[in-house]
Amino acid sequence: MEEKSKVGTGAAVGAVTGGVAGGAAAGAAVGGMTGPVGAAVGAAVGAAVGALAGKAAKVDPVAEDNYWRDNFNTRPYAAGSSYDQYGPAYMYGASAYEKYPGRSFDEVEPELGTGWSASRGRSSLEWDNARHASRDAWQRLSDRVERAVPGDSDRDGK
């Protein structure tokens, strides 16, 4: 299981890094036609576009499930609960992050709230409680991407 987690993380970071590098190279090539300043601006714009493309990297559901299974009990909203209640909410947030690349959790939260009852499986959590776990899963993936991309790629101020 540990090996799958490394592969999933490596794939996500590799996709983002490749997106940034490819975007920067393309931007620099286009910008190079207008001189050094154009090359610098082109590289920066290309890197941003590449980073957004890299955000579409696939989520490893096994790695996410393993992470949250081991760590859910550290979250204040999960005190005294079982993973069976929160697991579907974590997976829902992770799959939503993949489904809505380049958008923030707050932007898609109304849609997620509407879709929760059809996605909750055996969890008895209502959306008001499940949203915390879904947001945590989304943020974990967003933070992973942001560590691979310089700056505030997800525009969350961090």
ABEGO torsion letter per residue (X at the ends): XAAAAAAAAAAAAAAAAAAAAAAAAAAAAAAAAAEAAAAAAAAAAAAAAAAAAAAABBBBAAAAAAAAAAAAAABAAABGBBAAAAAAAAAAAAAAAAABBGBBAAAAAAAAAAAAAAAAEABABBAAAAAAAAAAAAAAAAAAAAAABBEBAAGAGX
